Amino acid sequence: MAEYLFVYGTLLKGEFANYLLKNCILTEYTSIPGTLFDTGYGFPAASTEINGTSVIWGELYRLPVDKITLLKTLDSYEDTSNGIFKRISITINGTESFIYVLKEPEIFNQNLIITSGSWLTFSRKIKENPLSFITNFEKSHKFYYRHLSEEKTLLLRGDSGIILSAPHATNHIRLNKYKIFERYTAALSALMHSLTCSTAVYTNSVSISDPNYYDNCDYKTRLGIMCKDTPHNFLLDIHGTGEEREFDIYPGIGRDKEFLLGQTNILDDFYNTAEKYGISCGSLDKFPASKQQTVTKYAATQLGIPSMQIEINKRYRLPDKDPERFLILIEFLRDFLEMIKKRNE
């Protein structure tokens, strides 16, 4: 029997039904050959029949020991007895995995195909209610704050030419000391993936080697391999700082703006967008991202990508207590990233 489950719709991290997978372990975000359809009812449907080169993007979960009970629950949720879905097993990256697919793919025509193959970048519900997505995502991600696993880095691939990085989304070890996770940084990167089709990278397990302090780590290895395969125009490394800080966001681009690789217009866009939303920006000297082997320094000096680190004040990262301020942060980030995307088109 398969030990894994591939999901691509309402069971994804951030979606409302992901809680059903609370006893599973998320190991990878990947793609499989197949076709993704928009049912028009707020959830997608998939066919693994290979037609051309289309793919389906989704998450691969390792099933718990008591997988029989879980599969019965999922069969009921997907209504495999009376509905349009059936559960089958396929091979994904060498492992046997369950997936829920259409019993009769021909019931959907070509006009309903989601050409990107990604529900996260297609879903209108996420765009209309980003707070719901981000709070659901963080509820699921709490398990991984202190989780020890070989699967340390998650990549949600986008096509905007922009990378959103969250290297402190889980606990990390620096100078032999545990450093605490930075809440909502992974959720922000995943949400921006959905809203702007940017690539999101975040830690999904405790980092034995802090990605924002050392170069020898799984996080930067994965980042480097990805950037060799696909060129990128900008990297934004997302971090969180405490409420005691005076300003809302602190940008970090090196001591002499060197991590922007001459594209200082990016900093102008950042300041102009922040002013538009009433967000105050701290000094470039406070968190310059140049003291240690930061992700920003690595991306700029070793991958040749203009990069910026941002430290977001906790008062902007409390969607449960101050949802209006969090929505402002979301709109600010989306506008800023869209400006960069348009400059590179």
C-alpha positions as CSV (number, residue, x, y, z in Angstrom):
1,M,0.0,0.0,0.0
2,A,1.2,3.5,-0.8
3,E,2.9,5.4,2.0
4,Y,2.3,8.9,0.5
5,L,-0.5,11.2,-0.6
6,F,-0.4,13.8,-3.3
7,V,-2.8,16.7,-2.9
8,Y,-3.5,19.7,-5.3
9,G,-6.6,21.5,-4.1
10,T,-8.5,22.1,-0.9
11,L,-6.2,19.8,1.0
12,L,-3.2,22.0,0.3
13,K,-1.4,23.9,3.1
14,G,-3.4,27.1,3.6
15,E,-6.6,25.7,2.3
16,F,-9.5,25.0,4.6
17,A,-9.4,21.2,4.5
18,N,-5.7,20.9,5.2
19,Y,-6.5,20.1,8.9
20,L,-7.4,16.6,7.8
21,L,-3.7,16.0,7.1
22,K,-2.6,17.1,10.6
23,N,-1.0,13.6,11.3
24,C,0.8,13.6,7.9
25,I,4.2,15.1,7.1
26,L,4.6,17.5,4.2
27,T,7.8,16.4,2.4
28,E,7.8,18.2,-1.0
29,Y,6.0,20.6,-3.4
30,T,6.3,19.0,-6.8
31,S,4.5,18.4,-10.1
32,I,3.1,15.3,-11.8
33,P,2.0,14.8,-15.4
34,G,-1.7,15.4,-15.8
35,T,-4.5,18.0,-16.3
36,L,-6.0,20.3,-13.7
37,F,-9.6,21.5,-14.1
38,D,-11.7,24.3,-12.5
39,T,-14.9,22.7,-11.4
40,G,-16.5,26.1,-10.8
41,Y,-17.4,25.1,-7.2
42,G,-14.4,26.4,-5.4
43,F,-12.2,23.3,-5.8
44,P,-10.2,21.8,-8.7
45,A,-10.3,18.3,-10.2
46,A,-7.5,16.4,-11.8
47,S,-6.9,13.7,-14.4
48,T,-3.6,11.8,-14.5
49,E,-4.2,10.8,-18.1
50,I,-1.3,12.2,-20.0
51,N,-2.3,14.6,-22.8
52,G,0.6,16.6,-24.0
53,T,3.0,18.2,-21.6
54,S,0.7,19.6,-18.9
55,V,1.4,19.1,-15.3
56,I,-0.4,19.3,-11.9
57,W,1.4,21.1,-9.0
58,G,0.8,19.9,-5.5
59,E,2.1,18.8,-2.1
60,L,3.4,15.3,-1.3
61,Y,2.6,14.1,2.3
62,R,3.9,11.0,4.1
63,L,1.0,9.2,5.6
64,P,0.8,8.3,9.3
65,V,1.1,4.8,10.7
66,D,-2.7,4.6,11.0
67,K,-3.3,5.5,7.3
68,I,-6.3,3.2,6.9
69,T,-8.4,5.4,9.2
70,L,-7.2,8.6,7.5
71,L,-7.9,7.2,4.0
72,K,-11.5,6.4,5.1
73,T,-11.9,10.0,6.3
74,L,-10.4,11.3,3.0
75,D,-12.6,9.0,0.9
76,S,-15.6,10.4,2.7
77,Y,-14.4,14.0,2.2
78,E,-13.8,13.4,-1.5
79,D,-17.1,11.5,-1.7
80,T,-15.6,8.6,-3.7
81,S,-18.7,6.5,-3.3
82,N,-21.2,8.9,-5.0
83,G,-19.1,11.8,-6.3
84,I,-16.8,12.5,-9.2
85,F,-13.6,11.4,-7.6
86,K,-11.8,8.1,-7.1
87,R,-8.6,7.3,-5.2
88,I,-5.8,5.7,-7.2
89,S,-2.1,5.1,-6.6
90,I,0.7,6.5,-8.9
91,T,4.5,6.7,-8.7
92,I,5.9,10.1,-7.8
93,N,9.7,10.6,-7.7
94,G,10.1,6.9,-7.1
95,T,7.5,6.5,-4.4
96,E,4.0,5.0,-4.6
97,S,1.5,7.7,-3.7
98,F,-2.3,8.0,-3.5
99,I,-4.1,10.8,-5.4
100,Y,-7.8,11.6,-5.8
101,V,-8.7,12.0,-9.5
102,L,-11.7,12.2,-11.7
103,K,-13.6,9.0,-12.4
104,E,-14.6,10.4,-15.8
105,P,-12.2,13.2,-17.1
106,E,-14.3,13.7,-20.2
107,I,-17.0,15.5,-18.2
108,F,-14.8,18.6,-18.3
109,N,-13.9,20.4,-21.6
110,Q,-10.8,22.2,-22.6
111,N,-12.2,25.6,-21.6
112,L,-12.0,24.5,-17.9
113,I,-8.4,23.5,-17.9
114,I,-6.1,25.4,-15.4
115,T,-3.2,25.9,-17.8
116,S,-0.7,26.7,-15.0
117,G,-1.5,23.4,-13.3
118,S,-1.5,25.2,-9.9
119,W,-4.5,25.7,-7.8
120,L,-2.5,28.1,-5.5
121,T,-1.9,30.6,-8.3
122,F,-5.4,30.1,-9.8
123,S,-7.8,30.1,-6.9
124,R,-10.0,33.2,-6.7
125,K,-10.8,32.4,-3.1
126,I,-7.2,33.0,-2.0
127,K,-7.1,36.3,-3.8
128,E,-10.4,37.4,-2.4
129,N,-9.7,36.3,1.2
130,P,-5.9,36.2,1.7
131,L,-6.4,36.4,5.5
132,S,-8.1,33.1,5.6
133,F,-5.3,31.5,3.5
134,I,-2.6,32.9,5.6
135,T,-4.1,32.0,9.0
136,N,-4.9,28.4,7.8
137,F,-1.3,28.1,6.5
138,E,0.2,29.2,9.8
139,K,-2.0,26.8,11.8
140,S,-0.6,24.0,9.7
141,H,2.9,25.3,9.8
142,K,3.0,25.4,13.6
143,F,3.7,21.7,13.6
144,Y,7.0,22.4,11.7
145,Y,8.3,25.1,13.9
146,R,10.3,22.5,15.9
147,H,10.0,19.5,13.6
148,L,13.2,17.6,12.9
149,S,13.2,16.0,9.4
150,E,15.4,15.5,6.3
151,E,12.9,17.5,4.3
152,K,14.0,20.9,5.4
153,T,13.3,23.2,2.4
154,L,10.0,23.7,0.5
155,L,10.0,25.3,-3.0
156,L,6.8,26.6,-4.6
157,R,7.9,27.3,-8.1
158,G,6.5,30.4,-9.9
159,D,7.1,32.2,-13.2
160,S,7.4,35.9,-12.2
161,G,11.2,35.9,-12.0
162,I,10.9,36.8,-8.3
163,I,11.9,34.7,-5.3
164,L,10.3,35.1,-1.8
165,S,12.5,33.6,0.8
166,A,11.7,32.7,4.5
167,P,14.7,31.0,6.0
168,H,13.6,31.5,9.6
169,A,10.1,30.1,9.2
170,T,11.2,27.3,11.7
171,N,13.6,27.1,14.6
172,H,17.2,27.3,13.5
173,I,20.6,26.7,15.2
174,R,23.2,29.5,15.2
175,L,26.5,29.3,17.2
176,N,25.1,26.1,18.9
177,K,22.0,27.9,20.2
178,Y,18.4,27.5,19.2
179,K,16.9,30.6,17.6
180,I,13.1,31.0,17.6
181,F,11.0,30.8,14.4
182,E,9.7,34.0,12.9
183,R,5.9,33.7,12.7
184,Y,4.0,34.2,9.4
185,T,7.1,34.6,7.3
186,A,6.5,31.2,5.5
187,A,2.8,32.1,5.2
188,L,3.7,35.4,3.6
189,S,6.0,33.8,1.1
190,A,3.4,31.2,0.1
191,L,0.7,33.9,-0.1
192,M,2.8,36.0,-2.4
193,H,3.4,32.9,-4.5
194,S,-0.4,32.7,-4.9
195,L,-0.9,36.4,-5.5
196,T,2.0,37.2,-7.8
197,C,3.1,33.8,-9.2
198,S,6.5,34.3,-7.5
199,T,8.6,31.4,-6.4
200,A,8.4,30.8,-2.6
201,V,11.2,29.2,-0.6
202,Y,10.7,28.4,3.1
203,T,12.1,26.2,5.8
204,N,9.9,23.2,6.7
205,S,12.0,21.8,9.5
206,V,14.5,22.8,12.1
207,S,17.6,24.2,10.4
208,I,20.7,22.7,12.0
209,S,22.7,25.2,10.1
210,D,21.0,28.7,10.1
211,P,20.4,29.6,6.4
212,N,20.8,33.3,7.2
213,Y,24.1,32.8,9.0
214,Y,26.0,30.0,7.2
215,D,26.4,29.0,3.6
216,N,26.8,25.3,4.2
217,C,23.1,24.4,4.4
218,D,20.3,22.6,2.6
219,Y,18.4,25.8,2.1
220,K,21.1,27.5,0.0
221,T,21.9,24.3,-1.8
222,R,18.3,24.0,-3.0
223,L,18.2,27.7,-3.8
224,G,21.4,27.5,-5.9
225,I,20.2,24.5,-7.9
226,M,16.9,26.1,-8.7
227,C,18.5,29.3,-9.9
228,K,20.9,27.4,-12.2
229,D,17.8,25.8,-13.8
230,T,15.8,29.1,-14.0
231,P,17.1,32.6,-14.1
232,H,15.5,35.1,-11.6
233,N,15.4,38.9,-11.5
234,F,15.0,39.6,-7.8
235,L,15.0,37.9,-4.3
236,L,13.2,39.2,-1.3
237,D,14.3,37.6,2.0
238,I,11.5,37.9,4.6
239,H,12.2,38.2,8.3
240,G,10.4,39.4,11.4
241,T,11.4,41.7,14.2
242,G,9.9,42.6,17.5
243,E,7.3,45.2,18.4
244,E,9.8,47.2,20.3
245,R,11.3,48.4,17.1
246,E,10.5,52.0,16.1
247,F,9.8,51.5,12.4
248,D,7.4,49.1,10.5
249,I,9.9,47.6,8.0
250,Y,13.7,47.7,7.8
251,P,15.2,47.0,4.4
252,G,18.7,45.4,4.1
253,I,20.7,45.7,0.9
254,G,24.3,45.8,2.1
255,R,26.5,48.6,3.5
256,D,26.6,50.4,0.2
257,K,23.5,49.1,-1.6
258,E,25.7,46.5,-3.2
259,F,23.2,43.6,-3.0
260,L,20.9,45.4,-5.5
261,L,23.7,44.9,-8.1
262,G,23.3,48.5,-9.4
263,Q,19.4,48.3,-9.6
264,T,18.8,51.1,-7.1
265,N,15.4,51.7,-8.7
266,I,14.3,48.7,-6.6
267,L,14.9,50.7,-3.4
268,D,13.0,53.6,-4.9
269,D,10.0,51.4,-5.7
270,F,10.2,50.0,-2.1
271,Y,10.1,53.5,-0.5
272,N,7.4,54.8,-2.8
273,T,5.2,51.8,-2.2
274,A,5.7,52.0,1.5
275,E,4.8,55.7,1.5
276,K,1.6,54.9,-0.5
277,Y,0.5,52.5,2.3
278,G,1.6,54.6,5.3
279,I,4.4,52.1,6.2
280,S,7.4,53.6,7.9
281,C,10.9,52.4,6.9
282,G,13.9,52.1,9.2
283,S,17.5,52.9,8.4
284,L,19.5,50.8,5.9
285,D,22.2,50.4,8.6
286,K,20.0,48.6,11.1
287,F,19.8,45.3,9.3
288,P,22.1,45.6,6.4
289,A,22.2,41.8,5.7
290,S,26.0,42.0,5.3
291,K,27.3,41.0,8.7
292,Q,26.9,37.2,8.3
293,Q,26.5,34.9,5.4
294,T,22.9,36.0,4.8
295,V,20.6,34.7,2.1
296,T,20.5,38.2,0.6
297,K,24.3,38.3,0.4
298,Y,24.4,34.7,-1.0
299,A,21.8,35.5,-3.7
300,A,23.6,38.7,-4.8
301,T,27.2,37.6,-4.7
302,Q,27.0,33.9,-5.6
303,L,23.8,33.7,-7.7
304,G,24.0,37.2,-9.3
305,I,20.4,38.1,-8.3
306,P,19.6,41.6,-7.0
307,S,18.4,41.0,-3.5
308,M,16.9,42.7,-0.4
309,Q,16.3,41.5,3.1
310,I,13.3,43.0,5.0
311,E,12.6,42.9,8.7
312,I,8.9,43.2,9.3
313,N,7.7,44.6,12.7
314,K,5.6,42.1,14.7
315,R,2.8,44.7,14.9
316,Y,2.3,44.0,11.1
317,R,2.3,40.2,11.6
318,L,-0.7,39.8,13.9
319,P,-3.6,38.9,11.6
320,D,-5.6,37.5,14.5
321,K,-5.3,40.8,16.5
322,D,-4.9,43.4,13.8
323,P,-6.2,42.0,10.5
324,E,-6.5,45.5,8.9
325,R,-2.8,46.2,9.4
326,F,-1.9,42.7,8.0
327,L,-4.0,43.4,4.9
328,I,-2.0,46.6,4.4
329,L,1.2,44.6,4.6
330,I,-0.1,42.2,2.0
331,E,-1.2,44.9,-0.4
332,F,2.2,46.7,0.1
333,L,4.1,43.5,-0.7
334,R,2.0,42.7,-3.7
335,D,2.3,46.2,-5.2
336,F,6.0,46.3,-4.7
337,L,6.6,42.9,-6.3
338,E,4.3,43.7,-9.2
339,M,6.4,46.9,-9.9
340,I,9.5,44.8,-10.0
341,K,7.9,42.2,-12.2
342,K,6.7,44.9,-14.7
343,R,10.2,46.4,-14.8
344,N,11.6,43.1,-16.0
345,E,9.0,42.2,-18.5
